[in-house]
Amino acid sequence: RKEVEQDPGPFNVPEGATVAFNCTYSNSASQSFFWYRQDCRKEPKLLMSVYSSGNEDGRFTAQLNRASQYISLLIRDSKLSDSATYLCVVNMKRRVTGTYKYIFGTGTRLKVLA
Amino acid sequence: DTEVTQTPKHLVMGMTNKKSLKCEQHMGHRAMYWYKQKAKKPPELMFVYSYEKLSINESVPSRFSPECPNSSLLNLHLHALQPEDSALYLCASSLIIAGVNTGELFFGEGSRLTVL
């Protein structure tokens, strides 16, 4: 089982739609959680950190469920400019060494259609 | 604008060449990272430096040699690469708090490497 799993998509949605992505992680000793956005041939950029109480930034809402070990991202009122790959990132404690490592999910491709 | 600067942006090299990728940040981050990314795949961790010391090597072949000369700079020395090493090489940095690499990863724009 992969340490961080995402549905790769692609998700093709019309403009204005609401779309949700989930990401599951395997290690309960995970410290912090993030959603990154990556455009084609560009570097990943932070979209939002994910907090235990859930957090919202405009049209974007992130949730963390530690008991079930998943995080989610909800995008409301999708725009054409939201088309990108969304990467789930978990800062996870390695069992053997005790060091922390940022693990990336495979990414979910979103295409918003006019 | 990214606060992590990588050079060169593009690099083409032959299998017998020696070249280096460079990364610089002035955010005071004491953790720095090299990732490799192939098309349509997520970034794959190669190396982590914490307080200028190598803390993670993800079993990367020795033809990739990292170096962290000071707290702001990170290099990746390349020698005798293979065509399958062609990829986007991303540098990133993060804070260390209480001995834990933490907070968001800040990425540079990447160096796109082609090995002929």
Interface residues (C-beta under 8 A of the other chain):
Chain A: Q31 S32 F34 Y36 R41 K42 E43 P44 K45 L46 S49 L87 V89 N91 T99 Y100 K101 Y102 F104 G105 T106 G107
Chain B: T2 Y33 K41 P42 P43 E44 L45 V48 S55 I56 L88 L90 S94 V100 N101 T102 G103 E104 L105 F106 F107 G108 E109 G110 R112
